[in-house]
């Protein structure tokens, strides 16, 4: 989900680039292997970075939100995406598989407690993981909050965001027959899982383009297509999770379970003009979270690389480092 369209403007706020001191593939079960890396200080404060999507994968830029002299930074590609294998696979790929994978990584690395840092879908997964394993989480740092609710999916795939971006919405919907427009997630699902690879790539690129066009507040709505196979994996995984309501037990589960993590300190960094994950979700989360602090960033959208978002996230991590 998360590209770096504003990287040149955001880079002034980030820590210097660092190389990993550990890179490996971990067998997590059911035939899946996930890519995992560590960078920064091997004896530092552990922080786990959860990427967006589902299906986005981690990138070197994500290492730069953390002072490498202070933090031991752990990143991994979730099942089916990035360097993890099998690529684009949705078999045995659910939220609960990912929660189990995170716990396996924690055990593998001998970490008792860590900070969990995630944006967009990464924020969703961070919250679900923390609610499942609260004793393992010392802080949460979230960005562009997505609570995996039907109202959020309806906003983005039911025409709400399309009212602000009608020309981009038209590109997204025009390749689907009009009689299927009542459920675009299902319509794309039929094509993304058709077994016809060129078709899956075509609709994967259209799915990804709709989201990418709205990520940055500076976007003009243009199409910035990535590699076809990346778009296919991203779209298949995201659609799979959204078609299954995130594999949650009921709609609104995350807010309903906030009592489980009410005492875990946290920071929520939210773009005021986020068109993908509107600020109402971040506000509702903060209302239910006494130990969570909401930072609403003016003149910012959804992207991790928005300058105001980057500055606030680095500020939050630098502040936690001296606590």
Secondary structure, 3 states (H helix, E strand, C coil): CCCCCCHHHHHHHCCCCCCCCEEEEEEEECCEEEEEEEEECCCCEEEEEECCCCCCCCCHHHHHHCCCCCEEEEEECCCCCCCCECCCCCCCCCHHHHHHHHHHHHHHHCCCCEEEEEECHHHHHHHHHHHHCHHHEEEEEEECCCCCCHHHHHHHHCCCHHHCCHHHHHHHHHCCCHHHCCCHHHHHHHHHCCCCHHHHHHHHHHHHHHHHHCCCCCCCCCCCCCCHHHHHHHHHHHHHHHHCHHHCCCCCHHHHCHHHHCCCEEEEEEECCCCCCCHHHHHHHHHCCCCEEEEEECCCCCCCCCHHHHHHHHHHHHHHHCC
